[in-house]
Amino acid sequence: MSWLDDVVQPVLADVALTDLEGRPLAEIRAMRARCQSVEASVSFLRRLVQGRLDVLHAVLDHREDGGAGADLASLVEELPAILAAGPPRPQAGRQAVLVEPSEEEQDRLVAELDAMVPAATLAVLAERSDEELAADAARLGDLEAALSSARRALHERIDRLEQEIVSRYKSGEATVDELLA
């Protein structure tokens, strides 16, 4: 996916965690803000991918359990439960990100995801073969794994940058007064 290559990988490469002690506090804060912004986009896209993946897996499971490919009425009834079950929630101790990507960024992410597995695919599931659905699920699974890996790498950077900021406040090198000035 080009968004990962164009946006996420450069941030991961640029936000070096070496020599943080020698960098100005403003630079460290800017690095953290950049990582947090990209992480919000990664998390947004990951949620979209997981939703589509959950639906595809539910259809494949439904078919495997003997449900007719064309009779999806029962599956549609189960859709709220399928999507609510979704992926596990964030780890305890990690604050939920309250920042969402801009509408423009959201549109870009949805367009990239639609290029891989169009949302319209979900409207014609009964017409698609098990092989086509499995291929879509595999592509989405690979993307979800890449997004999860990127998200972990971003969280490592965010955590380390926050540790450096806290360390400076604890040592007196930085003060709240400077922040408010």
Number of C-alpha atoms within 10 A of each C-alpha: 11 8 13 15 10 10 13 22 12 11 17 16 9 10 17 11 17 8 7 15 13 7 10 9 17 11 11 20 16 12 20 22 14 15 23 18 17 21 25 18 21 24 18 18 22 21 16 15 21 19 17 21 23 20 20 21 16 17 24 20 12 17 17 12 9 8 15 13 17 12 12 16 10 10 16 13 10 12 15 10 11 16 16 10 12 14 11 6 8 9 8 7 6 9 8 10 11 6 12 15 18 12 9 9 13 15 12 14 20 18 14 16 21 13 11 14 20 15 14 9 16 15 9 10 19 16 11 14 12 17 10 12 20 16 13 20 22 13 16 21 15 12 20 20 13 16 21 15 12 20 21 13 16 24 17 14 20 23 14 15 23 15 11 18 20 13 14 15 12 11 9 10 10 15 12 9 7 7 8 6 5
